[in-house]
Amino acid sequence: MSRTEKEFITEFIELYKSFPCLWKVKSKEYSDRNVKSQAYDILVEKMQIVDESANRETVVRKINSMRTTYRKELKKVLASERSGAGADDIGICSTLMVL
């Protein structure tokens, strides 16, 4: 992954984190379709920087992909910690480092 890709992913994640209406279930805006739609529109604009044909579906897939990767890597780290592996032996993906 190139430096610009890492920067884009970092910026995309920060932008996503700034919209709790998309991920925070207890947020009152979480059930507001208009607010969520506006948030997705902003994320689509950001995604179109690297993929001109990006749409809401593309953004949702990207978010789900990043979540899945994060969960898999977190599971590996937790399993390594439980096994008694040292800090140097635990494989931490760059995705976890970004978050």
N, C-alpha and C positions, 0 to 999 in steps of 0.2 A: 504494500500500500504506500503510495507516494505521500509526500508531506502535504500537498494540497488536498488529497483525499482525506487524510487525517484531520486537517483543519476543517474541511467541510463537514465531516461526520461530527466533530466536536461542536461546531456551530449549530448543526441541525439538532443535536441532542439538547443543547442549551435552550434553543428555541422551543423545542418540544416540552422541556421542563417548565418553561414559562407559561404553559397553558394547562393548568391543573384540570380544566374542564375536560381534557382528553384522557387523563389517567387517574385522577383522584376521585374515587367513587363517592366519597362523602361530601364532595364539593357540590354546592347547590346548582352550579352551572353545568355539572356533569350530565344532567338530564335536559338541558336547554339546547335544542337542536340548532337554533340560530347561532348561539355562541360557539358551539362546536364546529359548525360549518365555516364560520369566519376564521377560526383557528386553523382548520384544515386548509383553507384558501391561502393563508399566509405560509403554511408549510409547503404547499404546492408551489408557490412562487419561489421559495428557497430551493426546492428540489429541481425546479426548471433551470437553475444555474448550471447543473451538471447533466440534466436530461430534459431536453426541450419538450419532449412528448409526455412529460410527467403529468399525472392527474391525481385525483384523490385516492383512487385505487392503488396507484404506485406508491404513494406516501404511506398508506395503511400497510401495504406489504413490506415496505422498508422498516417501518416501526416494529412490526411483528417479527421480522427477521432479526433485528437488533435485540429485541427482547429474548428471543429464543437463544441466540448466541450468548447473551449475557447469562441466562439461566444455566446453560450447559457449562460454561466456564466457572460460574459460581459453584455449581455442583462438584466440579473437579477439585476446586480449591478446598471446599468443605470436606470432601472425601480425603484429600491429602492431609489436611489438618487432623482429622480423626485417626488416620493411620500412623500418626506420629512423625511424619516427614518433616524435615527441617525447612526453614524459610527458603533456602536456596533450591530445595527440591520441588517446591510447590510451583506448578506451571500456571502462571497468571497471564491470561491473554491481554493484549493491548486494549481490548474493549473494556475490560474491568478497570484498567488504568485510566481510561478516559472518563469513566463515570466516577 
